[in-house]
Amino acid sequence: MNYAASLAFLPLLFAARTLPAQARGLELPVIFSDHMVMQRGKPVLIWGRDKPGTELVIQFGKQQKKSKARLDGSWAATLDPVQPGPVRELRVRGSSEVLIRDILVGEVWFCSGQSNMELALQRSAKGKEAIAAAQQDGIRLFKTDRLSSKEARFDVKGGPWTKASSTTARGFSAVAWYFGLELHKKLGVPIGLVQCAWGGTRIQSWMSPKQLADKSFRDLTRQWSTQDKRAAATQKAHDKWRVKAEKAKRNGKQPPREPRKVNSANARHRPAGLFLGMAGPLLPYAYAGVIWYQGEANLKEASSYASFKRMLVQDWRRVSRQELPFYWVQLASFKYRNSTERQLALLWEAQDQARDLPRTGMASAVDIGNPKNIHPTNKTEVGRRLSLLALAEVYGQEVESRGPELLSWKKQGKEIRLNFSHCDGGLISRGHLQSFEVAGSNRKFFPAAARIDAGSILLTCPEVPSAKAIRYAFKALGPFPVYNQTGLPLTPFRTDNWLIKGQ
């Protein structure tokens, strides 16, 4: 990427409302700090701000790039692709000099979502053992603070980069840690993990303002605009009241009644708030890909969630200017309060449908949940399943990365044969095959007896002589007994598109 192309990034990186650039010296975002990991094999954007007109020189190894601070102070330069090697330094000279030490080159992954991505290693099922073994100089960690913003920001709160140790890994994302550890073992290169997550957040909060201009979000953005206006009016009334109250106090008079406050909505739900405050400032950094664990907060929007997920992926690719591989976790089984038994299954279906985008994939966690705990602790297996996707599809290793998928089904005598892909060596069962249902033209489902025949499953259902639809584990609590030889589950599915009550 040339100098002009580097500058094209700048409108995405900097806020329109900033302090006067003349008041600053040289600044780099905290993602550029000691112990950082730089993505191998890709152009690497370096950016920052300085006094307008300042000439900048960026030195990394034998590479030297130049830039110039624009009128708003912004500057950017792009390093040519680099490969793993010795520890290196990044030196940036402008109105002052910044030296960043102990830089490794390897694979960098952006790890985002809500609470199940945020859940710390120390809370995971094997956390104690993992923490004891976390002294890994080849794994580096970067963790953002929670921050919702109304405006674009130059930088995030949080960081800087740290070397993995029992101290730094303890509070880091368990899913991201187990994922990164698997990659480190299998690839033998440094791994950088960027945690950018906040529990209880909806997917709309992670989208950019440009994406939220889509008509799908018109009601949502209008609602927040109204709320902001009310909050501003309330603040103005309070400011006036405070002046009058202080004046009354000085004059020994009774202060006026305090105006009623308006309860402000939770900041983490602000549309685009987490993009502006957390994800957006980091996305132009060079990454190998994204892992994402989110959806619980959008449970009641299953009919729209597949579309939302596609929008998010395309939005982040546009902002980062990278065709980032994007792998997400299909939510674990859980008994949600005030939801029907099919509601979670509909969200699972939506998560699955979004895989029609190129360079995406889904690691299912349906079978490793806890019906009484929305934060299941078996994050080791979640990380492993995500790593299989990356190893197979990003790094070209010959591993099975996907669970069985229904290819076709047909009537065969008194039985129904279901044929599956991603099941070399045949399907296996863990427990009784009791999760299949069959319906005829009356759309009434009955349980079906099932048996495995290599890469197929044969169903028998006397109550339904002419099957029109089949469902597997299409209920919040499953069970989920079918796996392939890699230990990846057959995910819930249905062959019909009939309207489900409460949908």
Wavefront OBJ file of the C-alpha trace (Angstrom):
o trace
v 0.000 0.000 0.000
v 1.475 3.350 -1.033
v 1.516 6.662 0.818
v -1.678 7.932 -0.801
v -3.496 4.699 0.041
v -2.296 4.960 3.636
v -3.766 8.436 3.914
v -7.080 7.132 2.619
v -7.461 5.317 5.937
v -7.355 8.492 7.966
v -11.028 9.539 7.827
v -11.839 6.177 9.415
v -9.328 6.600 12.207
v -9.851 10.039 13.641
v -12.699 11.885 15.285
v -14.110 15.005 13.705
v -14.108 16.636 17.121
v -10.659 16.549 18.655
v -8.482 18.917 20.592
v -6.498 21.336 18.392
v -3.728 19.316 16.757
v -1.255 22.172 17.348
v -1.437 21.417 21.077
v 0.003 17.915 20.618
v 3.285 16.274 19.851
v 3.783 12.860 18.356
v 1.181 10.263 19.457
v 0.557 6.649 18.477
v -2.449 4.558 19.546
v -1.738 2.160 22.414
v -2.000 -0.834 20.053
v 1.545 0.220 19.088
v 3.361 -0.528 22.324
v 6.205 -2.646 23.682
v 5.674 -6.441 23.319
v 3.247 -6.035 20.398
v 2.764 -8.707 17.750
v 2.768 -7.594 14.126
v 0.811 -9.599 11.551
v 3.032 -11.581 9.204
v 2.649 -11.664 5.443
v 0.370 -8.605 5.117
v 0.897 -4.854 4.704
v 0.852 -3.287 8.165
v -0.678 0.135 8.642
v 1.070 2.423 11.158
v -0.799 5.574 12.119
v -0.895 8.388 14.639
v -0.998 12.154 14.943
v 1.479 14.980 15.299
v 1.729 18.723 14.771
v 0.353 19.659 11.328
v 2.971 19.659 8.588
v 5.420 17.536 10.557
v 7.531 15.181 8.442
v 7.589 11.655 9.891
v 9.971 8.754 9.390
v 8.855 5.238 10.330
v 11.632 2.669 10.726
v 11.080 -1.074 11.169
v 14.071 -3.326 10.572
v 15.424 -2.448 7.140
v 12.201 -0.748 6.105
v 11.888 3.021 6.184
v 8.635 4.777 5.314
v 7.756 8.458 5.315
v 4.596 10.389 6.018
v 3.442 13.909 6.768
v 0.933 15.114 9.323
v -2.119 16.676 7.700
v -3.931 19.797 8.859
v -5.845 17.786 11.470
v -2.589 16.206 12.688
v -3.296 12.741 11.279
v -0.674 10.683 9.483
v -0.287 7.098 8.316
v 2.235 4.857 6.594
v 2.155 1.243 5.484
v 4.956 -1.242 6.043
v 5.605 -3.910 3.451
v 4.690 -7.459 4.539
v 7.038 -8.875 7.153
v 7.823 -12.412 8.309
v 8.648 -13.944 11.714
v 12.233 -13.573 12.816
v 14.217 -11.966 15.603
v 12.720 -9.524 18.091
v 12.520 -6.091 16.462
v 11.865 -2.430 17.181
v 9.616 0.180 15.619
v 10.949 3.741 15.626
v 8.816 6.736 14.674
v 10.425 10.176 14.391
v 8.349 13.320 14.072
v 8.200 16.352 16.363
v 9.582 13.890 18.912
v 10.551 10.226 18.787
v 8.748 7.063 19.875
v 10.596 3.761 20.183
v 8.603 0.537 20.558
v 10.622 -2.472 21.692
v 10.307 -6.254 21.813
v 8.113 -6.674 18.737
v 7.327 -10.141 17.436
v 5.921 -11.006 14.019
v 3.319 -13.749 13.797
v -0.470 -14.151 13.745
v -2.793 -11.563 15.287
v -6.469 -12.294 15.987
v -9.227 -9.890 16.999
v -11.416 -11.512 19.696
v -14.757 -9.804 20.266
v -18.339 -10.249 21.455
v -20.195 -10.255 24.739
v -19.823 -12.012 28.097
v -18.888 -15.493 26.898
v -15.950 -13.988 25.021
v -15.204 -11.739 27.988
v -15.285 -14.576 30.562
v -11.830 -14.731 32.137
v -9.463 -17.682 32.061
v -9.558 -17.907 35.858
v -13.309 -18.664 35.652
v -13.017 -21.443 33.086
v -13.263 -25.133 33.965
v -9.529 -25.763 33.519
v -8.458 -22.262 34.417
v -6.214 -23.150 37.345
v -4.066 -25.495 35.269
v -4.044 -23.111 32.291
v -2.928 -20.172 34.415
v -0.108 -22.213 35.948
v 1.160 -23.002 32.433
v 0.603 -19.523 30.966
v 4.246 -18.399 30.894
v 4.345 -18.181 27.096
v 6.656 -15.533 25.682
v 5.389 -16.333 22.180
v 1.830 -15.295 23.072
v 1.104 -11.621 23.625
v -2.141 -10.163 24.977
v -3.930 -6.844 24.455
v -7.154 -6.105 26.318
v -9.414 -3.090 25.830
v -11.401 -1.455 28.602
v -15.160 -1.188 28.296
v -16.164 2.088 26.687
v -19.257 3.245 24.829
v -18.813 6.447 22.867
v -21.011 8.858 20.954
v -18.112 9.966 18.761
v -15.235 8.368 16.888
v -12.068 8.155 18.958
v -8.387 8.286 18.148
v -7.633 5.504 20.608
v -9.152 2.949 22.947
v -8.811 2.759 26.691
v -6.897 -0.260 27.848
v -3.793 -2.080 26.745
v -0.855 -2.006 26.418
v 0.454 -5.295 25.049
v 1.737 -7.731 27.657
v 3.608 -11.011 27.521
v 1.488 -13.988 28.516
v 2.086 -15.074 32.099
v 0.102 -16.441 35.016
v -0.572 -12.831 36.003
v -1.606 -11.376 32.634
v -3.533 -14.421 31.341
v -5.618 -14.805 34.511
v -8.095 -12.057 33.632
v -7.910 -12.499 29.865
v -10.636 -14.057 27.697
v -10.647 -17.835 28.205
v -11.998 -18.516 24.703
v -9.343 -16.300 23.121
v -6.602 -17.857 25.265
v -7.418 -21.473 24.420
v -7.828 -20.545 20.755
v -4.482 -18.756 20.661
v -2.690 -21.483 22.577
v -3.814 -24.085 20.025
v -2.562 -21.923 17.154
v 0.751 -21.342 18.901
v 1.265 -25.075 19.353
v 0.246 -26.014 15.811
v 1.857 -23.158 13.856
v 4.990 -22.554 15.906
v 4.847 -18.768 15.421
v 4.099 -15.893 17.820
v 0.411 -15.246 18.464
v -1.139 -11.883 19.316
v -4.634 -11.806 20.835
v -6.676 -8.598 21.026
v -9.635 -8.856 23.418
v -12.411 -6.373 22.671
v -15.566 -7.575 24.443
v -18.327 -6.406 26.774
v -20.974 -8.601 28.382
v -24.674 -8.170 27.680
v -24.173 -6.230 24.454
v -26.274 -6.374 21.294
v -24.711 -6.748 17.870
v -26.015 -3.303 16.848
v -23.670 -1.672 19.372
v -20.666 -3.106 17.505
v -21.642 -1.746 14.080
v -20.368 1.525 12.625
v -22.608 4.589 12.260
v -22.403 4.142 8.487
v -23.788 0.608 8.745
v -26.524 1.717 11.118
v -27.742 4.168 8.483
v -29.347 1.097 6.879
v -33.140 1.280 6.994
v -33.202 -1.881 9.128
v -32.094 0.220 12.096
v -34.257 3.288 11.519
v -36.493 2.731 14.552
v -33.560 1.908 16.806
v -31.525 4.985 15.890
v -34.612 7.207 16.126
v -35.300 5.869 19.614
v -31.777 6.688 20.774
v -31.841 10.100 19.125
v -35.014 10.921 21.060
v -33.462 9.631 24.281
v -30.347 11.768 23.733
v -32.437 14.876 23.164
v -34.363 14.240 26.373
v -31.137 13.668 28.267
v -29.656 16.906 26.893
v -32.776 18.841 27.838
v -32.709 17.317 31.328
v -29.042 18.235 31.758
v -29.756 21.796 30.661
v -32.611 22.049 33.173
v -30.335 20.695 35.920
v -27.623 23.209 35.078
v -30.112 26.056 35.375
v -31.524 24.614 38.602
v -28.035 24.306 40.118
v -27.292 28.002 39.446
v -30.602 29.047 40.984
v -30.156 26.692 43.961
v -26.682 28.058 44.725
v -27.952 31.630 44.444
v -30.861 30.853 46.769
v -28.492 29.265 49.266
v -26.253 32.349 49.279
v -29.297 34.562 49.885
v -30.657 32.320 52.634
v -33.737 31.403 50.625
v -35.462 28.113 49.944
v -33.919 26.500 46.808
v -36.267 25.604 43.943
v -37.382 22.006 43.508
v -34.915 19.877 41.606
v -36.239 18.901 38.147
v -37.095 15.268 37.604
v -34.287 13.236 36.070
v -34.731 11.065 33.010
v -33.318 7.571 33.343
v -30.681 7.208 30.649
v -30.418 3.922 28.766
v -27.499 1.618 29.456
v -24.546 3.000 27.496
v -23.426 -0.426 26.299
v -26.637 -0.731 24.251
v -26.032 2.498 22.334
v -26.084 1.741 18.597
v -22.499 2.062 17.298
v -21.331 2.968 20.804
v -18.937 0.034 21.156
v -17.747 0.374 17.607
v -16.811 3.993 18.255
v -15.357 3.405 21.705
v -13.726 -0.017 21.361
v -13.630 -1.818 18.005
v -13.363 0.973 15.457
v -10.070 2.479 16.650
v -8.430 -0.987 16.501
v -9.790 -2.435 13.259
v -7.251 -0.835 10.885
v -4.474 -2.815 12.610
v -3.370 -5.825 10.540
v -5.019 -9.093 11.639
v -5.174 -12.711 10.539
v -8.902 -12.765 11.344
v -11.717 -12.333 13.859
v -13.310 -14.685 16.366
v -16.710 -13.661 17.712
v -18.903 -14.965 20.553
v -22.158 -13.020 20.827
v -25.896 -13.363 20.353
v -27.444 -13.893 23.768
v -28.524 -10.242 23.916
v -30.226 -10.579 20.511
v -32.213 -13.707 21.413
v -35.544 -12.095 20.589
v -34.333 -10.848 17.205
v -33.645 -14.246 15.661
v -35.560 -13.400 12.478
v -33.145 -10.533 11.781
v -29.957 -11.858 13.312
v -28.551 -13.584 10.205
v -28.852 -10.297 8.335
v -27.296 -8.409 11.260
v -24.352 -10.825 11.361
v -23.685 -10.419 7.643
v -23.813 -6.647 8.076
v -21.316 -6.753 10.920
v -18.834 -8.890 8.980
v -19.060 -6.696 5.894
v -18.886 -3.542 8.011
v -15.696 -4.576 9.802
v -14.109 -5.707 6.552
v -14.892 -2.334 5.013
v -13.499 -0.374 7.950
v -10.366 -2.513 8.273
v -9.879 -2.751 4.497
v -9.057 -6.397 5.042
v -11.088 -9.418 3.880
v -10.844 -10.780 7.385
v -11.784 -14.420 8.006
v -14.604 -14.259 10.541
v -15.451 -17.230 12.781
v -18.154 -17.206 15.418
v -19.517 -19.446 18.155
v -23.003 -20.913 17.915
v -24.502 -20.266 21.355
v -24.493 -22.946 24.027
v -27.698 -24.590 25.185
v -29.376 -22.638 28.004
v -32.857 -22.211 29.469
v -33.563 -18.516 28.898
v -36.180 -16.912 31.088
v -39.466 -16.038 29.392
v -38.546 -17.734 26.132
v -40.121 -20.621 24.241
v -38.267 -23.900 23.746
v -37.796 -23.071 20.050
v -36.590 -19.476 20.451
v -32.933 -20.331 20.995
v -33.119 -22.856 18.147
v -34.241 -20.059 15.836
v -31.199 -17.999 16.830
v -28.967 -21.045 16.230
v -30.523 -21.257 12.777
v -29.808 -17.581 12.115
v -26.188 -17.980 13.217
v -25.862 -20.906 10.835
v -27.463 -19.064 7.915
v -24.931 -16.226 8.060
v -22.220 -18.663 6.988
v -23.183 -18.027 3.367
v -20.694 -15.155 3.396
v -17.243 -16.149 2.087
v -14.432 -16.709 4.586
v -16.772 -17.276 7.518
v -17.390 -20.259 9.756
v -19.132 -21.352 12.932
v -17.881 -23.380 15.875
v -20.901 -24.839 17.605
v -21.112 -24.905 21.400
v -24.694 -26.173 21.577
v -23.634 -29.394 23.297
v -21.335 -27.938 25.947
v -23.717 -25.574 27.675
v -25.291 -25.548 31.094
v -29.090 -25.080 31.251
v -28.679 -23.147 34.507
v -25.634 -21.065 33.595
v -25.518 -18.720 30.626
v -21.724 -18.763 30.975
v -20.696 -22.415 30.563
v -17.137 -22.939 31.754
v -15.849 -25.430 29.170
v -14.045 -22.774 27.148
v -11.206 -25.156 26.321
v -13.376 -26.978 23.803
v -14.800 -23.742 22.386
v -11.273 -22.491 21.769
v -10.290 -25.813 20.196
v -13.242 -25.794 17.809
v -12.507 -22.216 16.730
v -8.847 -23.114 16.217
v -9.821 -25.978 13.901
v -11.590 -23.497 11.628
v -8.544 -21.249 11.528
v -6.078 -24.115 11.050
v -8.067 -25.592 8.163
v -9.290 -22.506 6.378
v -6.655 -19.852 7.060
v -3.527 -21.969 7.462
v -4.369 -24.828 5.103
v -3.866 -27.700 7.516
v -5.641 -30.989 6.813
v -7.950 -31.134 9.807
v -11.715 -31.540 9.979
v -12.999 -28.170 11.077
v -16.764 -28.498 10.741
v -19.399 -30.702 12.310
v -21.681 -32.970 10.246
v -24.043 -31.145 7.889
v -27.207 -32.501 6.282
v -26.777 -33.024 2.540
v -30.047 -34.716 1.591
v -32.840 -36.945 2.817
v -35.237 -39.369 1.144
v -37.788 -42.080 1.865
v -36.254 -45.577 1.799
v -38.843 -48.275 2.410
v -40.247 -47.772 5.880
v -37.289 -45.603 6.849
v -35.980 -42.136 6.023
v -32.297 -41.868 5.125
v -30.428 -38.676 6.030
v -27.034 -38.194 4.344
v -24.344 -35.989 5.872
v -21.049 -34.338 4.925
v -18.050 -33.714 7.205
v -18.226 -37.189 8.682
v -15.258 -39.153 7.336
v -15.029 -42.433 9.216
v -18.737 -42.324 9.987
v -20.963 -40.657 12.537
v -20.876 -41.541 16.215
v -23.413 -41.149 19.008
v -22.941 -40.047 22.571
v -26.081 -41.250 24.294
v -29.455 -42.208 22.877
v -30.439 -40.890 19.438
v -33.605 -39.269 20.720
v -33.546 -35.784 19.204
v -35.110 -36.393 15.791
v -38.677 -35.384 14.936
v -40.724 -35.984 11.804
v -43.880 -34.264 10.546
v -46.316 -34.865 7.707
v -48.448 -32.403 5.809
v -50.426 -31.601 8.980
v -47.195 -30.098 10.431
v -47.508 -32.068 13.632
v -44.150 -33.438 14.800
v -43.592 -36.870 16.330
v -40.383 -38.357 17.827
v -38.506 -40.644 15.441
v -36.346 -43.663 16.256
v -32.865 -43.290 14.769
v -29.844 -45.433 13.983
v -26.455 -44.595 12.458
v -25.334 -46.211 9.218
v -21.782 -44.940 8.505
v -22.276 -41.340 7.258
v -26.063 -41.602 7.269
v -28.839 -41.745 9.824
v -31.962 -43.841 9.311
v -35.217 -42.688 10.907
v -38.394 -44.586 11.658
v -41.633 -42.870 12.625
v -44.834 -44.980 12.324
v -47.050 -41.974 13.118
v -45.871 -40.214 9.938
v -46.194 -42.452 6.859
v -45.307 -39.608 4.473
v -42.686 -37.262 5.914
v -42.664 -33.622 4.857
v -40.209 -32.216 7.414
v -37.460 -33.346 9.774
v -35.961 -31.592 12.753
v -32.952 -32.441 14.895
v -32.392 -31.041 18.408
v -34.428 -28.000 17.457
v -35.109 -27.158 21.099
v -33.190 -25.056 23.612
v -32.012 -28.018 25.683
v -31.445 -30.601 22.962
v -30.059 -33.191 23.636
v -27.283 -33.308 20.996
v -26.032 -36.891 20.641
v -24.554 -36.967 17.100
v -20.872 -36.208 16.356
v -18.236 -36.807 13.732
v -14.897 -38.499 14.401
v -13.274 -35.143 15.294
v -15.722 -34.711 18.174
v -17.649 -31.906 16.469
v -21.432 -31.984 16.935
v -24.203 -32.197 14.424
v -25.818 -28.821 14.959
v -29.589 -28.345 15.309
v -31.426 -28.137 11.993
v -34.832 -28.301 10.388
v -35.765 -29.027 6.788
v -38.911 -26.891 6.894
v -39.433 -23.143 7.000
v -42.808 -23.270 8.724
v -43.669 -20.423 11.024
v -42.970 -21.272 14.660
v -45.121 -19.825 17.428
v -43.366 -16.871 19.012
v -41.077 -16.419 16.009
l 1 2 3 4 5 6 7 8 9 10 11 12 13 14 15 16 17 18 19 20 21 22 23 24 25 26 27 28 29 30 31 32 33 34 35 36 37 38 39 40 41 42 43 44 45 46 47 48 49 50 51 52 53 54 55 56 57 58 59 60 61 62 63 64 65 66 67 68 69 70 71 72 73 74 75 76 77 78 79 80 81 82 83 84 85 86 87 88 89 90 91 92 93 94 95 96 97 98 99 100 101 102 103 104 105 106 107 108 109 110 111 112 113 114 115 116 117 118 119 120 121 122 123 124 125 126 127 128 129 130 131 132 133 134 135 136 137 138 139 140 141 142 143 144 145 146 147 148 149 150 151 152 153 154 155 156 157 158 159 160 161 162 163 164 165 166 167 168 169 170 171 172 173 174 175 176 177 178 179 180 181 182 183 184 185 186 187 188 189 190 191 192 193 194 195 196 197 198 199 200 201 202 203 204 205 206 207 208 209 210 211 212 213 214 215 216 217 218 219 220 221 222 223 224 225 226 227 228 229 230 231 232 233 234 235 236 237 238 239 240 241 242 243 244 245 246 247 248 249 250 251 252 253 254 255 256 257 258 259 260 261 262 263 264 265 266 267 268 269 270 271 272 273 274 275 276 277 278 279 280 281 282 283 284 285 286 287 288 289 290 291 292 293 294 295 296 297 298 299 300 301 302 303 304 305 306 307 308 309 310 311 312 313 314 315 316 317 318 319 320 321 322 323 324 325 326 327 328 329 330 331 332 333 334 335 336 337 338 339 340 341 342 343 344 345 346 347 348 349 350 351 352 353 354 355 356 357 358 359 360 361 362 363 364 365 366 367 368 369 370 371 372 373 374 375 376 377 378 379 380 381 382 383 384 385 386 387 388 389 390 391 392 393 394 395 396 397 398 399 400 401 402 403 404 405 406 407 408 409 410 411 412 413 414 415 416 417 418 419 420 421 422 423 424 425 426 427 428 429 430 431 432 433 434 435 436 437 438 439 440 441 442 443 444 445 446 447 448 449 450 451 452 453 454 455 456 457 458 459 460 461 462 463 464 465 466 467 468 469 470 471 472 473 474 475 476 477 478 479 480 481 482 483 484 485 486 487 488 489 490 491 492 493 494 495 496 497 498 499 500 501 502 503
